[in-house]
Amino acid sequence: MTRMVNCILLGREADGLDRPPYPGELGMRIFENVSREAWQKWLAHQTMLINEFRLTPIEPKARKFLETEMEQFFFGKGSKPPEGFVPKE
């Protein structure tokens, strides 16, 4: 049976994640409040951030930046694309 959550991003009940997708308290908050669909939206946004800012995710500074953006994406005012970013159609 699929675990359901009241998704904070989508504003409705949806399928939940199977396990916390990130370590620590932030990972548990995501597990409890974010749906699979919303997590996929974050992964696409994170990929854009990595590409546009030319981040190396193994670097501590880049990981901290992505963690902060992830928290803003789900629980803050949202994570914005870089200035001047134009998505491909």
TIMI-2910 file (N, C-alpha, C, CB; in pm, 1 decimal, decimal comma, always signed):
<rs>
+----------+----------+----------+----------+----------+----------+----------+----------+----------+----------+----------+----------+------+
!      n_x !      n_y !      n_z !     ca_x !     ca_y !     ca_z !      c_x !      c_y !      c_z !     cb_x !     cb_y !     cb_z ! resn !
+----------+----------+----------+----------+----------+----------+----------+----------+----------+----------+----------+----------+------+
!    +84,6 !   -118,2 !     +0,0 !     +0,0 !     +0,0 !     +0,0 !    +89,2 !   +124,7 !     +0,0 !    -96,3 !     -0,3 !   +122,9 !  Met !
!    +52,7 !   +222,1 !    -77,5 !   +129,0 !   +345,0 !    -89,4 !   +103,2 !   +436,1 !    +30,1 !    +94,3 !   +417,0 !   -219,8 !  Thr !
!   +209,1 !   +493,1 !    +80,6 !   +199,5 !   +587,7 !   +191,6 !   +157,8 !   +722,3 !   +135,9 !   +334,2 !   +598,8 !   +269,3 !  Arg !
!    +57,0 !   +784,1 !   +197,9 !     +5,7 !   +912,6 !   +153,0 !    +53,4 !  +1023,2 !   +247,5 !   -149,0 !   +910,1 !   +145,2 !  Met !
!    +79,1 !  +1139,7 !   +189,2 !   +116,1 !  +1257,2 !   +268,9 !    +34,4 !  +1376,2 !   +220,3 !   +269,8 !  +1286,9 !   +258,8 !  Val !
!    +14,6 !  +1470,7 !   +308,2 !    -45,5 !  +1597,7 !   +268,5 !    +72,0 !  +1683,6 !   +221,7 !   -128,3 !  +1667,0 !   +388,2 !  Asn !
!    +92,5 !  +1689,9 !    +90,8 !   +212,3 !  +1751,0 !    +33,2 !   +211,1 !  +1902,7 !    +50,0 !   +224,1 !  +1715,1 !   -114,9 !  Cys !
!   +315,8 !  +1952,0 !   +111,6 !   +329,4 !  +2095,2 !   +137,6 !   +347,6 !  +2174,8 !     +8,1 !   +447,4 !  +2120,6 !   +231,3 !  Ile !
!   +407,2 !  +2115,2 !    -92,2 !   +432,3 !  +2186,7 !   -217,7 !   +308,5 !  +2186,5 !   -308,5 !   +551,4 !  +2123,7 !   -291,4 !  Leu !
!   +243,7 !  +2071,0 !   -320,0 !   +128,6 !  +2058,2 !   -408,3 !     -1,2 !  +2106,7 !   -344,0 !   +113,3 !  +1914,6 !   -451,1 !  Leu !
!     -4,3 !  +2108,8 !   -211,9 !   -123,6 !  +2153,3 !   -141,3 !   -236,7 !  +2052,2 !   -143,9 !   -171,0 !  +2281,6 !   -199,3 !  Gly !
!   -201,3 !  +1924,7 !   -158,2 !   -302,9 !  +1818,5 !   -160,5 !   -240,5 !  +1687,3 !   -115,1 !   -364,5 !  +1803,2 !   -302,6 !  Arg !
!   -326,0 !  +1589,1 !    -90,9 !   -277,3 !  +1457,2 !    -53,1 !   -223,4 !  +1386,6 !   -177,1 !   -389,6 !  +1373,3 !    +14,2 !  Glu !
!   -109,4 !  +1322,0 !   -160,8 !    -45,2 !  +1253,6 !   -273,2 !    +43,7 !  +1141,5 !   -220,4 !    +37,5 !  +1353,4 !   -359,0 !  Ala !
!    +91,7 !  +1056,9 !   -310,8 !   +180,4 !   +946,8 !   -273,2 !   +306,2 !  +1000,4 !   -207,0 !   +217,0 !   +862,0 !   -396,0 !  Asp !
!   +342,7 !   +940,3 !    -94,0 !   +461,8 !   +980,5 !    -21,5 !   +585,6 !   +905,4 !    -68,6 !   +441,9 !   +959,0 !   +126,3 !  Gly !
!   +698,3 !   +948,9 !    -19,8 !   +826,1 !   +884,0 !    -50,5 !   +838,8 !   +755,2 !    +29,9 !   +945,3 !   +978,9 !    -20,3 !  Leu !
!   +922,4 !   +663,2 !    -16,1 !   +943,5 !   +536,0 !    +52,7 !  +1034,1 !   +549,7 !   +173,9 !  +1002,0 !   +434,9 !    -42,7 !  Asp !
!  +1125,1 !   +646,5 !   +167,9 !  +1220,6 !   +667,7 !   +278,1 !  +1268,2 !   +812,4 !   +272,8 !  +1342,5 !   +568,0 !   +268,9 !  Arg !
!  +1326,9 !   +861,1 !   +381,2 !  +1379,6 !   +998,1 !   +377,5 !  +1482,5 !  +1012,2 !   +265,0 !  +1443,4 !  +1035,9 !   +514,0 !  Pro !
!  +1469,3 !  +1114,2 !   +180,8 !  +1558,9 !  +1129,2 !    +66,5 !  +1688,4 !  +1203,0 !    +97,9 !  +1487,9 !  +1200,4 !    -42,7 !  Pro !
!  +1700,5 !  +1249,7 !   +220,3 !  +1816,0 !  +1330,1 !   +260,1 !  +1841,4 !  +1302,1 !   +407,4 !  +1792,3 !  +1484,3 !   +233,9 !  Tyr !
!  +1966,6 !  +1305,8 !   +451,8 !  +1994,1 !  +1275,7 !   +591,9 !  +1947,7 !  +1384,9 !   +688,1 !  +2140,8 !  +1252,7 !   +610,2 !  Pro !
!  +1931,1 !  +1347,7 !   +811,7 !  +1905,2 !  +1443,6 !   +918,7 !  +1762,2 !  +1491,7 !   +928,3 !  +1992,5 !  +1559,8 !   +901,7 !  Gly !
!  +1746,9 !  +1600,7 !  +1002,8 !  +1615,6 !  +1658,8 !  +1030,1 !  +1545,7 !  +1704,3 !   +901,9 !  +1629,4 !  +1776,5 !  +1126,0 !  Glu !
!  +1619,4 !  +1766,5 !   +810,9 !  +1560,4 !  +1812,3 !   +685,0 !  +1504,5 !  +1693,4 !   +606,8 !  +1665,1 !  +1888,5 !   +599,9 !  Leu !
!  +1577,0 !  +1584,3 !   +602,2 !  +1530,0 !  +1464,3 !   +532,8 !  +1401,3 !  +1410,3 !   +591,7 !  +1635,9 !  +1357,1 !   +536,9 !  Gly !
!  +1390,0 !  +1413,4 !   +725,1 !  +1267,7 !  +1367,0 !   +790,7 !  +1151,3 !  +1461,5 !   +761,9 !  +1289,5 !  +1354,4 !   +942,4 !  Met !
!  +1175,8 !  +1592,0 !   +762,4 !  +1069,4 !  +1688,4 !   +729,8 !  +1018,9 !  +1665,7 !   +587,7 !  +1120,5 !  +1834,1 !   +745,7 !  Arg !
!  +1110,7 !  +1640,1 !   +496,7 !  +1072,9 !  +1613,1 !   +358,0 !   +992,7 !  +1483,6 !   +351,1 !  +1198,2 !  +1604,5 !   +267,1 !  Ile !
!  +1040,6 !  +1379,2 !   +416,2 !   +972,5 !  +1249,6 !   +416,6 !   +829,0 !  +1262,4 !   +467,4 !  +1049,9 !  +1149,2 !   +502,8 !  Phe !
!   +808,4 !  +1342,3 !   +569,1 !   +677,1 !  +1355,7 !   +631,7 !   +583,8 !  +1451,3 !   +557,8 !   +693,5 !  +1402,2 !   +773,1 !  Glu !
!   +637,3 !  +1543,9 !   +477,5 !   +555,2 !  +1651,4 !   +420,0 !   +561,0 !  +1667,3 !   +269,0 !   +594,8 !  +1778,1 !   +480,2 !  Asn !
!   +638,6 !  +1585,5 !   +200,0 !   +659,3 !  +1604,9 !    +55,9 !   +623,1 !  +1476,8 !    -19,2 !   +806,6 !  +1645,7 !    +26,0 !  Val !
!   +551,3 !  +1492,7 !   -129,3 !   +510,1 !  +1378,5 !   -210,9 !   +619,4 !  +1339,2 !   -310,6 !   +379,9 !  +1410,9 !   -285,5 !  Ser !
!   +599,0 !  +1221,8 !   -370,6 !   +692,0 !  +1176,5 !   -475,5 !   +694,7 !  +1276,7 !   -591,4 !   +651,5 !  +1035,4 !   -527,4 !  Arg !
!   +577,3 !  +1323,6 !   -630,1 !   +567,7 !  +1418,2 !   -741,2 !   +644,3 !  +1546,9 !   -710,9 !   +420,8 !  +1450,2 !   -771,2 !  Glu !
!   +629,0 !  +1599,3 !   -590,2 !   +700,2 !  +1721,4 !   -551,6 !   +850,1 !  +1696,6 !   -544,6 !   +648,9 !  +1773,4 !   -416,5 !  Ala !
!   +891,5 !  +1578,4 !   -497,8 !  +1033,8 !  +1546,2 !   -491,8 !  +1092,4 !  +1544,9 !   -633,3 !  +1056,4 !  +1409,3 !   -421,7 !  Trp !
!  +1019,0 !  +1492,5 !   -730,2 !  +1066,1 !  +1492,2 !   -868,8 !  +1080,5 !  +1635,4 !   -921,2 !   +969,4 !  +1411,8 !   -958,4 !  Gln !
!   +990,1 !  +1723,7 !   -881,2 !  +1001,6 !  +1865,1 !   -919,7 !  +1130,2 !  +1924,8 !   -862,4 !   +878,0 !  +1945,9 !   -870,7 !  Lys !
!  +1162,4 !  +1889,2 !   -736,5 !  +1286,3 !  +1938,3 !   -677,0 !  +1406,7 !  +1885,7 !   -752,8 !  +1295,0 !  +1898,2 !   -529,8 !  Trp !
!  +1407,0 !  +1756,7 !   -787,3 !  +1522,2 !  +1699,7 !   -856,9 !  +1547,3 !  +1772,2 !   -989,4 !  +1500,7 !  +1549,4 !   -881,8 !  Leu !
!  +1441,5 !  +1806,2 !  -1061,8 !  +1456,7 !  +1881,4 !  -1187,3 !  +1511,5 !  +2021,1 !  -1158,6 !  +1320,9 !  +1891,2 !  -1262,6 !  Ala !
!  +1460,2 !  +2084,6 !  -1053,4 !  +1507,3 !  +2219,5 !  -1018,0 !  +1653,9 !  +2213,8 !   -972,5 !  +1417,9 !  +2281,5 !   -905,8 !  His !
!  +1686,9 !  +2113,2 !   -894,1 !  +1824,8 !  +2097,1 !   -846,6 !  +1920,0 !  +2076,4 !   -964,1 !  +1835,0 !  +1978,3 !   -748,4 !  Gln !
!  +1879,6 !  +1997,5 !  -1061,6 !  +1963,6 !  +1974,9 !  -1179,9 !  +1988,7 !  +2106,1 !  -1252,8 !  +1897,7 !  +1872,8 !  -1275,1 !  Thr !
!  +1883,4 !  +2187,9 !  -1265,0 !  +1899,1 !  +2318,6 !  -1328,9 !  +1998,4 !  +2404,3 !  -1249,5 !  +1761,9 !  +2390,6 !  -1340,2 !  Met !
!  +1985,7 !  +2405,9 !  -1115,8 !  +2078,3 !  +2484,5 !  -1033,0 !  +2222,3 !  +2437,5 !  -1051,7 !  +2039,0 !  +2475,0 !   -884,6 !  Leu !
!  +2242,2 !  +2306,4 !  -1050,3 !  +2376,7 !  +2250,1 !  -1067,4 !  +2434,1 !  +2291,6 !  -1202,4 !  +2373,6 !  +2095,6 !  -1055,4 !  Ile !
!  +2353,5 !  +2281,5 !  -1306,1 !  +2401,8 !  +2316,0 !  -1440,2 !  +2426,5 !  +2465,3 !  -1456,5 !  +2302,5 !  +2269,5 !  -1544,7 !  Asn !
!  +2331,9 !  +2547,1 !  -1415,7 !  +2342,4 !  +2690,8 !  -1436,8 !  +2452,8 !  +2755,0 !  -1352,1 !  +2209,9 !  +2756,4 !  -1406,0 !  Glu !
!  +2469,5 !  +2706,9 !  -1228,2 !  +2574,1 !  +2762,0 !  -1141,6 !  +2704,8 !  +2683,9 !  -1152,8 !  +2527,2 !  +2762,7 !   -996,8 !  Phe !
!  +2704,9 !  +2581,1 !  -1237,5 !  +2823,1 !  +2496,8 !  -1258,3 !  +2877,5 !  +2444,2 !  -1125,6 !  +2932,5 !  +2575,3 !  -1332,3 !  Arg !
!  +2786,2 !  +2385,9 !  -1047,9 !  +2822,1 !  +2334,4 !   -915,4 !  +2881,3 !  +2194,7 !   -925,8 !  +2699,4 !  +2332,8 !   -823,0 !  Leu !
!  +2967,9 !  +2163,7 !   -832,7 !  +3019,4 !  +2028,9 !   -815,4 !  +2961,5 !  +1978,2 !   -683,6 !  +3178,5 !  +2025,1 !   -816,1 !  Thr !
!  +2860,1 !  +1890,7 !   -689,8 !  +2787,5 !  +1851,7 !   -569,2 !  +2871,5 !  +1786,9 !   -458,3 !  +2680,6 !  +1758,5 !   -607,1 !  Pro !
!  +2991,3 !  +1740,3 !   -488,7 !  +3073,1 !  +1682,2 !   -382,4 !  +3146,8 !  +1788,7 !   -300,8 !  +3173,2 !  +1584,8 !   -441,7 !  Ile !
!  +3150,7 !  +1911,4 !   -349,7 !  +3215,3 !  +2019,7 !   -275,0 !  +3124,7 !  +2065,9 !   -161,8 !  +3249,7 !  +2138,3 !   -368,3 !  Glu !
!  +3177,0 !  +2080,3 !    -41,2 !  +3094,5 !  +2120,9 !    +73,6 !  +3016,9 !  +2250,5 !    +52,3 !  +3181,5 !  +2136,1 !   +194,3 !  Pro !
!  +3077,1 !  +2349,7 !    -11,6 !  +3009,3 !  +2477,5 !    -35,4 !  +2887,8 !  +2457,7 !   -127,4 !  +3107,8 !  +2580,2 !    -97,4 !  Lys !
!  +2902,6 !  +2375,6 !   -231,0 !  +2792,8 !  +2348,3 !   -323,6 !  +2682,8 !  +2269,4 !   -254,0 !  +2843,5 !  +2271,5 !   -446,8 !  Ala !
!  +2721,2 !  +2171,8 !   -171,0 !  +2622,0 !  +2092,0 !    -97,9 !  +2541,7 !  +2179,7 !     -2,7 !  +2690,7 !  +1978,5 !    -19,9 !  Arg !
!  +2607,7 !  +2271,1 !    +64,9 !  +2538,4 !  +2361,4 !   +157,4 !  +2441,0 !  +2450,9 !    +80,5 !  +2640,4 !  +2447,9 !   +236,5 !  Lys !
!  +2485,6 !  +2502,8 !    -34,2 !  +2399,2 !  +2585,6 !   -118,4 !  +2275,3 !  +2507,1 !   -160,7 !  +2476,1 !  +2635,7 !   -242,7 !  Phe !
!  +2293,4 !  +2383,3 !   -208,6 !  +2180,7 !  +2302,2 !   -253,4 !  +2087,5 !  +2266,6 !   -138,2 !  +2230,8 !  +2175,4 !   -320,5 !  Leu !
!  +2143,6 !  +2241,1 !    -20,5 !  +2061,3 !  +2211,5 !    +96,6 !  +1975,0 !  +2332,3 !   +133,2 !  +2149,9 !  +2170,7 !   +216,3 !  Glu !
!  +2034,0 !  +2450,0 !   +131,4 !  +1959,4 !  +2572,3 !   +160,9 !  +1849,1 !  +2594,4 !    +57,9 !  +2053,9 !  +2693,6 !   +164,3 !  Thr !
!  +1880,7 !  +2573,6 !    -69,2 !  +1781,4 !  +2588,8 !   -175,3 !  +1668,9 !  +2485,1 !   -161,6 !  +1848,8 !  +2576,1 !   -312,9 !  Glu !
!  +1704,3 !  +2362,7 !   -122,4 !  +1604,3 !  +2257,9 !   -103,0 !  +1506,3 !  +2296,9 !     +7,8 !  +1672,5 !  +2123,8 !    -69,4 !  Met !
!  +1560,1 !  +2347,9 !   +117,1 !  +1473,9 !  +2389,8 !   +228,4 !  +1382,7 !  +2504,5 !   +184,5 !  +1559,4 !  +2432,8 !   +350,6 !  Glu !
!  +1436,2 !  +2599,8 !   +109,2 !  +1354,4 !  +2710,3 !    +59,1 !  +1248,7 !  +2661,7 !    -40,1 !  +1443,1 !  +2815,8 !     -6,9 !  Gln !
!  +1285,4 !  +2566,9 !   -123,6 !  +1195,0 !  +2512,1 !   -224,8 !  +1070,5 !  +2453,0 !   -159,5 !  +1266,6 !  +2405,1 !   -308,9 !  Phe !
!  +1089,4 !  +2376,3 !    -52,6 !   +977,3 !  +2308,4 !    +12,1 !   +913,7 !  +2387,3 !   +126,1 !  +1023,0 !  +2176,6 !    +64,0 !  Phe !
!   +994,1 !  +2452,7 !   +208,5 !   +942,9 !  +2508,6 !   +333,5 !   +957,5 !  +2660,3 !   +344,9 !  +1012,9 !  +2444,3 !   +448,3 !  Phe !
!  +1017,8 !  +2723,2 !   +246,3 !  +1039,1 !  +2867,3 !   +251,6 !   +961,3 !  +2937,4 !   +142,1 !  +1187,5 !  +2900,1 !   +239,7 !  Gly !
!  +1022,6 !  +3039,8 !    +87,6 !   +958,5 !  +3120,9 !    -16,2 !   +986,0 !  +3068,7 !   -156,4 !  +1005,1 !  +3264,2 !     -5,9 !  Lys !
!  +1044,9 !  +2952,0 !   -166,0 !  +1074,8 !  +2892,8 !   -296,1 !  +1218,5 !  +2917,5 !   -336,8 !   +981,3 !  +2947,6 !   -401,8 !  Gly !
!  +1265,7 !  +2837,4 !   -427,4 !  +1400,8 !  +2849,5 !   -481,0 !  +1389,0 !  +2906,2 !   -621,2 !  +1476,1 !  +2711,7 !   -481,1 !  Ser !
!  +1453,5 !  +3015,0 !   -644,6 !  +1443,0 !  +3084,0 !   -773,8 !  +1557,5 !  +3041,9 !   -866,8 !  +1444,1 !  +3237,9 !   -753,4 !  Lys !
!  +1529,5 !  +3040,0 !   -996,8 !  +1638,3 !  +3013,7 !  -1091,5 !  +1734,0 !  +3132,2 !  -1095,1 !  +1582,4 !  +2985,3 !  -1233,2 !  Pro !
!  +1852,6 !  +3113,0 !  -1149,0 !  +1948,6 !  +3223,0 !  -1159,5 !  +1891,9 !  +3338,0 !  -1242,6 !  +2080,1 !  +3173,3 !  -1221,2 !  Pro !
!  +1937,7 !  +3456,6 !  -1214,2 !  +1894,3 !  +3574,8 !  -1288,5 !  +1927,5 !  +3556,0 !  -1436,1 !  +1961,6 !  +3703,8 !  -1232,8 !  Glu !
!  +1831,2 !  +3582,9 !  -1520,3 !  +1851,3 !  +3569,9 !  -1663,9 !  +1828,4 !  +3429,9 !  -1717,9 !  +1988,0 !  +3612,7 !  -1698,2 !  Gly !
!  +1793,4 !  +3334,5 !  -1632,8 !  +1770,9 !  +3197,6 !  -1677,3 !  +1647,1 !  +3190,5 !  -1766,9 !  +1755,4 !  +3103,1 !  -1556,3 !  Phe !
!  +1661,2 !  +3125,9 !  -1882,2 !  +1549,9 !  +3104,7 !  -1973,6 !  +1539,2 !  +2955,3 !  -1997,5 !  +1569,1 !  +3183,3 !  -2108,1 !  Val !
!  +1427,8 !  +2893,1 !  -1950,9 !  +1415,8 !  +2748,6 !  -1970,2 !  +1402,1 !  +2712,5 !  -2117,4 !  +1296,5 !  +2694,7 !  -1892,6 !  Pro !
!  +1453,8 !  +2595,5 !  -2154,9 !  +1440,1 !  +2546,1 !  -2291,5 !  +1296,1 !  +2504,0 !  -2313,5 !  +1537,4 !  +2427,9 !  -2319,0 !  Lys !
!  +1247,7 !  +2529,0 !  -2432,2 !  +1108,4 !  +2493,1 !  -2464,2 !  +1100,5 !  +2357,9 !  -2527,3 !  +1045,5 !  +2595,7 !  -2556,3 !  Glu !
+----------+----------+----------+----------+----------+----------+----------+----------+----------+----------+----------+----------+------+
</rs>
